[in-house]
Amino acid sequence: ADLFSESQRIQYTIQTRTQDVPDARTYLLTLKDIRIKYATPYFERGLTDDLGAEAMMMNALDTVEKEIKKPLMRNDKQSMALLTAEFDKINKKLGIRKEDLPKYEEQLELKIAKAQLEELKKDAFEAMETQKKREEFKDEAMPDVKSLDIRNFL
């Protein structure tokens, strides 16, 4: 269907909401806002920062801004290189490598797919329970959910 995956949707949201942000602090705060508010039917409360990376990134930004003695602008390539170096230290400390990013993306997609399947299973079970309560189906036996697997008919 040529639709965005969930991780592509997140990336698109980040790109569109941050394209006009001039300074690094506002950029990081916007990322935090996106993370917290990012809700799908599968992440009702948004995405979590289980590692505490956001606080570390803000501390790194504070360090760089103290060093350059002014707010860090995104178009200041030399100072942004300092911030990127600080982020690399944080990633190393957390055990996050750039080459593992596709793996994290795949894990996110798998987590979402599992949530979608659970939701589908719950909806199917509720529909079967509703049908079971109808008068015209009182004398029919309830099918076993496992017997409804399409692989059984192939």
C-alpha beads as a LAMMPS data file, in Angstrom:
LAMMPS data file: protein, C-alpha beads

154 atoms
153 bonds

1 atom types
1 bond types

-500.0 500.0 xlo xhi
-500.0 500.0 ylo yhi
-500.0 500.0 zlo zhi

Masses

1 110.0

Atoms # bond

1 1 1 0.000 0.000 0.000
2 1 1 3.106 2.197 0.119
3 1 1 2.207 3.527 3.580
4 1 1 4.697 4.691 6.203
5 1 1 5.769 2.198 8.836
6 1 1 5.452 3.441 12.425
7 1 1 9.139 4.314 12.617
8 1 1 8.896 6.170 9.286
9 1 1 5.881 8.080 10.641
10 1 1 7.887 9.084 13.703
11 1 1 10.799 10.180 11.520
12 1 1 8.462 12.204 9.271
13 1 1 6.849 13.854 12.297
14 1 1 10.274 14.810 13.645
15 1 1 11.375 16.235 10.295
16 1 1 8.238 18.297 9.747
17 1 1 7.960 19.644 13.302
18 1 1 11.638 20.549 13.658
19 1 1 12.576 21.863 10.211
20 1 1 12.233 25.528 11.220
21 1 1 13.703 25.214 14.732
22 1 1 16.859 27.380 14.842
23 1 1 18.436 26.395 18.181
24 1 1 19.457 23.040 19.632
25 1 1 17.585 23.465 22.945
26 1 1 14.219 24.051 21.262
27 1 1 14.986 21.142 18.931
28 1 1 15.585 18.760 21.871
29 1 1 12.495 20.045 23.688
30 1 1 10.436 19.503 20.520
31 1 1 11.767 15.937 20.278
32 1 1 10.745 15.349 23.891
33 1 1 7.291 16.760 23.181
34 1 1 6.905 14.495 20.136
35 1 1 8.023 11.461 22.153
36 1 1 5.597 12.171 24.997
37 1 1 2.636 13.054 22.806
38 1 1 3.281 10.391 20.178
39 1 1 0.284 8.189 20.676
40 1 1 -1.108 5.498 18.484
41 1 1 -3.696 2.938 19.435
42 1 1 -0.709 0.828 20.507
43 1 1 1.136 3.460 22.600
44 1 1 -1.615 5.299 24.460
45 1 1 0.835 7.197 26.664
46 1 1 3.483 7.945 24.039
47 1 1 6.932 6.475 23.703
48 1 1 9.007 6.089 26.860
49 1 1 12.585 7.123 27.574
50 1 1 13.519 4.086 29.627
51 1 1 17.261 4.821 29.461
52 1 1 17.036 8.445 30.578
53 1 1 18.798 9.562 27.405
54 1 1 16.880 12.845 27.179
55 1 1 18.229 14.120 30.486
56 1 1 21.751 13.133 29.435
57 1 1 21.312 14.942 26.115
58 1 1 20.111 18.101 27.853
59 1 1 23.101 17.913 30.213
60 1 1 25.400 17.579 27.195
61 1 1 23.732 20.607 25.615
62 1 1 24.219 22.587 28.845
63 1 1 27.906 21.620 28.849
64 1 1 28.403 22.729 25.244
65 1 1 26.491 25.988 25.766
66 1 1 28.631 26.791 28.848
67 1 1 31.727 26.094 26.778
68 1 1 30.694 28.369 23.896
69 1 1 29.045 30.893 26.259
70 1 1 25.904 31.333 24.130
71 1 1 22.844 29.358 22.999
72 1 1 23.760 26.645 20.506
73 1 1 22.291 27.254 17.071
74 1 1 21.728 24.321 14.725
75 1 1 23.544 26.076 11.861
76 1 1 26.731 26.522 13.963
77 1 1 28.572 23.524 12.532
78 1 1 31.626 23.751 14.806
79 1 1 29.601 23.876 18.030
80 1 1 27.167 21.238 16.742
81 1 1 30.196 18.980 16.234
82 1 1 30.951 19.405 19.959
83 1 1 27.381 18.425 20.816
84 1 1 27.522 15.442 18.464
85 1 1 30.732 14.305 20.174
86 1 1 28.958 14.556 23.543
87 1 1 26.031 12.546 22.147
88 1 1 28.465 9.910 20.883
89 1 1 29.839 9.600 24.442
90 1 1 26.280 9.187 25.769
91 1 1 25.474 6.545 23.152
92 1 1 28.662 4.665 24.013
93 1 1 27.787 4.838 27.724
94 1 1 24.289 3.507 27.003
95 1 1 25.621 0.831 24.643
96 1 1 23.842 2.241 21.582
97 1 1 25.682 1.906 18.282
98 1 1 24.639 3.571 15.026
99 1 1 24.857 0.268 13.188
100 1 1 22.247 -1.173 15.597
101 1 1 19.619 1.459 14.729
102 1 1 17.895 -0.758 12.103
103 1 1 17.606 -3.447 14.792
104 1 1 15.900 -0.987 17.165
105 1 1 13.561 0.091 14.376
106 1 1 12.711 -3.553 13.698
107 1 1 12.032 -4.131 17.408
108 1 1 9.660 -1.157 17.456
109 1 1 7.805 -2.476 14.409
110 1 1 7.570 -5.944 16.010
111 1 1 6.253 -4.464 19.256
112 1 1 3.586 -2.554 17.327
113 1 1 2.656 -5.632 15.249
114 1 1 2.211 -7.679 18.427
115 1 1 -0.009 -4.969 19.918
116 1 1 -2.068 -4.901 16.712
117 1 1 -2.512 -8.685 16.818
118 1 1 -3.563 -8.581 20.468
119 1 1 -6.126 -5.876 19.649
120 1 1 -7.438 -7.927 16.719
121 1 1 -7.691 -11.036 18.903
122 1 1 -9.572 -9.087 21.584
123 1 1 -11.999 -7.647 19.010
124 1 1 -12.629 -11.077 17.471
125 1 1 -13.267 -12.610 20.878
126 1 1 -15.691 -9.808 21.798
127 1 1 -17.545 -10.260 18.485
128 1 1 -17.829 -14.002 19.110
129 1 1 -19.118 -13.398 22.632
130 1 1 -21.720 -10.946 21.294
131 1 1 -22.881 -13.446 18.653
132 1 1 -23.028 -16.205 21.252
133 1 1 -25.502 -14.148 23.303
134 1 1 -27.930 -13.715 20.414
135 1 1 -31.049 -15.843 20.567
136 1 1 -30.648 -17.441 17.121
137 1 1 -27.205 -18.820 18.069
138 1 1 -28.120 -20.249 21.500
139 1 1 -28.010 -23.859 20.308
140 1 1 -24.703 -23.554 18.385
141 1 1 -21.372 -24.478 19.929
142 1 1 -18.722 -21.794 20.362
143 1 1 -15.806 -22.406 17.954
144 1 1 -12.361 -22.830 19.426
145 1 1 -10.338 -19.669 18.721
146 1 1 -7.320 -21.749 17.683
147 1 1 -9.395 -23.534 15.057
148 1 1 -9.958 -20.196 13.313
149 1 1 -6.313 -19.982 12.261
150 1 1 -6.196 -19.657 8.442
151 1 1 -3.337 -22.161 8.302
152 1 1 -5.789 -24.888 9.319
153 1 1 -7.734 -24.363 6.091
154 1 1 -4.745 -24.385 3.737

Bonds

1 1 1 2
2 1 2 3
3 1 3 4
4 1 4 5
5 1 5 6
6 1 6 7
7 1 7 8
8 1 8 9
9 1 9 10
10 1 10 11
11 1 11 12
12 1 12 13
13 1 13 14
14 1 14 15
15 1 15 16
16 1 16 17
17 1 17 18
18 1 18 19
19 1 19 20
20 1 20 21
21 1 21 22
22 1 22 23
23 1 23 24
24 1 24 25
25 1 25 26
26 1 26 27
27 1 27 28
28 1 28 29
29 1 29 30
30 1 30 31
31 1 31 32
32 1 32 33
33 1 33 34
34 1 34 35
35 1 35 36
36 1 36 37
37 1 37 38
38 1 38 39
39 1 39 40
40 1 40 41
41 1 41 42
42 1 42 43
43 1 43 44
44 1 44 45
45 1 45 46
46 1 46 47
47 1 47 48
48 1 48 49
49 1 49 50
50 1 50 51
51 1 51 52
52 1 52 53
53 1 53 54
54 1 54 55
55 1 55 56
56 1 56 57
57 1 57 58
58 1 58 59
59 1 59 60
60 1 60 61
61 1 61 62
62 1 62 63
63 1 63 64
64 1 64 65
65 1 65 66
66 1 66 67
67 1 67 68
68 1 68 69
69 1 69 70
70 1 70 71
71 1 71 72
72 1 72 73
73 1 73 74
74 1 74 75
75 1 75 76
76 1 76 77
77 1 77 78
78 1 78 79
79 1 79 80
80 1 80 81
81 1 81 82
82 1 82 83
83 1 83 84
84 1 84 85
85 1 85 86
86 1 86 87
87 1 87 88
88 1 88 89
89 1 89 90
90 1 90 91
91 1 91 92
92 1 92 93
93 1 93 94
94 1 94 95
95 1 95 96
96 1 96 97
97 1 97 98
98 1 98 99
99 1 99 100
100 1 100 101
101 1 101 102
102 1 102 103
103 1 103 104
104 1 104 105
105 1 105 106
106 1 106 107
107 1 107 108
108 1 108 109
109 1 109 110
110 1 110 111
111 1 111 112
112 1 112 113
113 1 113 114
114 1 114 115
115 1 115 116
116 1 116 117
117 1 117 118
118 1 118 119
119 1 119 120
120 1 120 121
121 1 121 122
122 1 122 123
123 1 123 124
124 1 124 125
125 1 125 126
126 1 126 127
127 1 127 128
128 1 128 129
129 1 129 130
130 1 130 131
131 1 131 132
132 1 132 133
133 1 133 134
134 1 134 135
135 1 135 136
136 1 136 137
137 1 137 138
138 1 138 139
139 1 139 140
140 1 140 141
141 1 141 142
142 1 142 143
143 1 143 144
144 1 144 145
145 1 145 146
146 1 146 147
147 1 147 148
148 1 148 149
149 1 149 150
150 1 150 151
151 1 151 152
152 1 152 153
153 1 153 154
